[in-house]
Amino acid sequence: MPGQRKTPPRGDSHLERREFFRIEDRIGLEIRRLHQADTHNPVVDPFSDSPADALRAELRRLDQDIRGHLASLAERDRLLTGLIKSLNSKVDALARIIAFEQNPLQPEDWQDVTLSEGGITFTSPTASFKPGDRLAIRMTLPPELYQPQAMAEVHDTNTGAQGTTRVHALFSDLDDGDRQQIARHVMRWQIRQRQKD
């Protein structure tokens, strides 16, 4: 997450939060509770448990370079631009598949959530979360296997009859690229739902 352009935290008004489209979906969800020291250190990546992290950062940098060059190339040669975009998408898909296969999620990591660009609601088996808790969240969004990451703050919790807790968290720090991945996922989910009806 370091080195990426951030979207400033959004206001905390109820009306502003209601503007986001929400979907009910089953996604891969990894959550790390942040300690006070981690919340003030943007360089710390709570999911940096792989030696391939430097390669992933390089891949993101190269992807940004390619996108910049494509904009100027599109003015001169649309056919070549379309081909390069297709090749770039193919490489991107391969990278996501390889990353997912190297670090597969366990069955318990997949759960039903409510997701929007503004936050996420998930179920915890215990009442271990409380309002104000700071979380690092990594999502795996099928079928494309995008893995956006975000910092979030627990806004509210509701304890269910079976002892589980429904946790409502608002994204407080989210890269623009990760926000766009969530937005595309929400839009594609809505399209698939309309096609089913």
Summary of the structure (lengths in Angstrom):
residues: 197
radius of gyration: 18.1
end to end distance: 37.7
largest distance: 62.6
contacts: 512
relative contact order: 0.20
helix: 40%
strand: 28%
